[in-house]
């Protein structure tokens, strides 16, 4: 039969193992979330660049229409503010 001291040590070892397993799992989860966040950020950045390029092309193709839209948007905002 195991002595109470041996049982205590065995329990302590099991607790330490569980602690280390939890620490490893947490570390892996944080690393995974970090990678997913970085991927999402990169995708969002690419989408913003794409939309910006499209807007630039439209403005270059139709500068008068772009100026008219900007004027109309400014006028509408000024009316909403007043």
Sine and cosine of phi, psi and omega as CSV:
sin_phi,cos_phi,sin_psi,cos_psi,sin_omega,cos_omega
0.00,0.00,0.56,-0.83,0.00,-1.00
-0.99,0.16,0.60,-0.80,0.02,-1.00
-0.98,0.19,0.34,-0.94,0.02,-1.00
-0.85,0.52,-0.56,0.83,0.01,-1.00
-0.92,0.40,-0.65,0.76,0.02,-1.00
-0.91,0.41,-0.65,0.76,0.04,-1.00
-0.89,0.45,-0.65,0.76,0.02,-1.00
-0.90,0.44,-0.70,0.72,0.01,-1.00
-0.90,0.43,-0.66,0.75,0.03,-1.00
-0.89,0.45,-0.68,0.73,0.04,-1.00
-0.90,0.45,-0.65,0.76,0.00,-1.00
-0.91,0.41,-0.63,0.77,0.04,-1.00
-0.90,0.44,-0.67,0.75,0.03,-1.00
-0.89,0.45,-0.64,0.77,0.02,-1.00
-0.90,0.43,-0.68,0.73,0.02,-1.00
-0.90,0.43,-0.64,0.77,0.05,-1.00
-0.89,0.45,-0.70,0.71,0.02,-1.00
-0.89,0.46,-0.64,0.77,0.03,-1.00
-0.88,0.47,-0.73,0.69,-0.01,-1.00
-0.92,0.40,-0.62,0.78,0.05,-1.00
-0.90,0.44,-0.67,0.74,0.03,-1.00
-0.91,0.42,-0.62,0.78,0.02,-1.00
-0.90,0.43,-0.68,0.73,0.02,-1.00
-0.91,0.42,-0.69,0.73,0.00,-1.00
-0.89,0.45,-0.66,0.75,0.02,-1.00
-0.90,0.43,-0.69,0.72,0.02,-1.00
-0.88,0.48,-0.69,0.73,0.03,-1.00
-0.90,0.43,-0.65,0.76,0.00,-1.00
-0.91,0.42,-0.67,0.74,0.01,-1.00
-0.90,0.43,-0.68,0.73,0.02,-1.00
-0.88,0.47,-0.68,0.74,0.01,-1.00
-0.90,0.45,-0.71,0.70,0.02,-1.00
-0.89,0.45,-0.63,0.78,0.03,-1.00
-0.89,0.46,-0.69,0.72,0.01,-1.00
-0.90,0.43,-0.67,0.74,0.01,-1.00
-0.90,0.43,-0.65,0.76,0.02,-1.00
-0.90,0.43,-0.66,0.76,0.02,-1.00
-0.90,0.44,-0.66,0.75,0.03,-1.00
-0.89,0.46,-0.70,0.71,0.02,-1.00
-0.89,0.45,-0.65,0.76,0.03,-1.00
-0.89,0.45,-0.69,0.73,0.02,-1.00
-0.90,0.44,-0.68,0.73,0.02,-1.00
-0.89,0.45,-0.70,0.71,0.02,-1.00
-0.89,0.46,-0.65,0.76,0.02,-1.00
-0.89,0.46,-0.67,0.74,0.03,-1.00
-0.90,0.43,-0.65,0.76,0.02,-1.00
-0.90,0.44,-0.67,0.74,0.02,-1.00
-0.89,0.46,-0.69,0.72,0.03,-1.00
-0.88,0.47,-0.65,0.76,-0.01,-1.00
-0.90,0.44,-0.73,0.68,0.00,-1.00
-0.91,0.42,-0.63,0.78,0.03,-1.00
-0.89,0.46,-0.69,0.72,0.03,-1.00
-0.89,0.45,-0.65,0.76,0.03,-1.00
-0.89,0.45,-0.69,0.73,0.01,-1.00
-0.90,0.45,-0.67,0.74,0.03,-1.00
-0.87,0.49,-0.67,0.74,0.00,-1.00
-0.90,0.44,-0.67,0.75,0.01,-1.00
-0.90,0.44,-0.67,0.74,0.00,-1.00
-0.90,0.44,-0.65,0.76,0.01,-1.00
-0.92,0.39,-0.58,0.81,-0.02,-1.00
-0.96,0.28,-0.59,0.81,-0.07,-1.00
-0.72,-0.69,0.96,0.29,-0.07,-1.00
-0.91,0.41,-0.62,0.79,-0.01,-1.00
-0.92,0.38,-0.64,0.77,0.05,-1.00
-0.90,0.45,-0.63,0.77,0.01,-1.00
-0.90,0.43,-0.69,0.73,0.03,-1.00
-0.90,0.43,-0.67,0.75,0.04,-1.00
-0.88,0.48,-0.68,0.73,0.03,-1.00
-0.90,0.43,-0.66,0.75,0.03,-1.00
-0.89,0.45,-0.68,0.74,0.03,-1.00
-0.88,0.47,-0.72,0.69,-0.01,-1.00
-0.89,0.45,-0.66,0.75,0.03,-1.00
-0.90,0.43,-0.67,0.74,0.04,-1.00
-0.89,0.45,-0.67,0.74,0.03,-1.00
-0.88,0.47,-0.71,0.71,-0.02,-1.00
-0.89,0.45,-0.66,0.75,0.01,-1.00
-0.91,0.42,-0.66,0.76,0.01,-1.00
-0.90,0.44,-0.60,0.80,0.02,-1.00
-0.94,0.35,-0.58,0.81,0.01,-1.00
-0.94,0.33,-0.55,0.83,0.00,-1.00
-0.94,0.34,-0.60,0.80,-0.04,-1.00
-0.97,0.25,0.00,0.00,0.00,0.00
